[in-house]
Amino acid sequence: MQSIKMAASLVSATLLCCPVARATTQISDEIAIDGRTSPLLTLPLNSIRPGIEGAVFLDQFFTSRCSANWRGYKAFWSIEDSRLLLVKVVTDACSGGTKEFPIENLFPGKSTPLLASWYSGKLLVGIGKPRHTRSLTPQYERYVVITVANGVVVGSTEQDAAIN
């Protein structure tokens, strides 16, 4: 019984004197679809691997300069003619994102817009006003979920409220 009281006291003291950890909401990538720019909550650039399309490791180029952009970059995408295209990458996302990163450093011999043929999976696009939460990603009123296979859009659905 004494050990239970001691453990309860220790937990209570820890909760009272230690602040709650808060995470900084991360700057999202952006995607243009039908002339409308929206936050892209999926990171297709993170799925490249050395050797795919001649790609190299992202880590050697990008370092975080602020807590809102741990990955060290912000990518801009578009969907045109049912193709996912990488439009540009910037390295100063926390200060406005005007310093464009040369895509040739990631994909030697390639230029933008670049078909994201290395990417297969689902893209999560936030629609509407963000509702910030304690998570690293804000919640949106609606979402578009786009299914991509080797850089080609093969389907999409729209959903209300948060996706769990």
Buried (B, 14 or more C-beta within 10 A) or exposed (E): EEEEEEEEEEEEEEEEEEEEEEEEBBBBBBBBBEEEEBBBBBBBBEBBEEEEBEBBEBEEBBEEBEEEBBBBBBBBBBBBEEBBBBBBBBBBBBEEBEEEBEBEEBBEEBEBBBBBBBBBEEBBBBBEEBEEEEEEBBBBEBBBBBBBEEBBBEEBEEEEEEEE
